[in-house]
């Protein structure tokens, strides 16, 4: 008789823990997927900004803050 009550206790405990484990795995998987999507999006934006940035013209003289000396 005590065997039946211990089986039902284990069954309900096992049922609860298996549901919690499945929920944890689902949340973890979603978080991992979100992190991968975020990282790839940042990488694409960085590459796009790098490709569209204008290069400085080598023919332009450098900008200086000093005034030339006159005699």
Secondary structure as UniProt FT lines:
FT   HELIX           2..52
FT   TURN            58..59
//
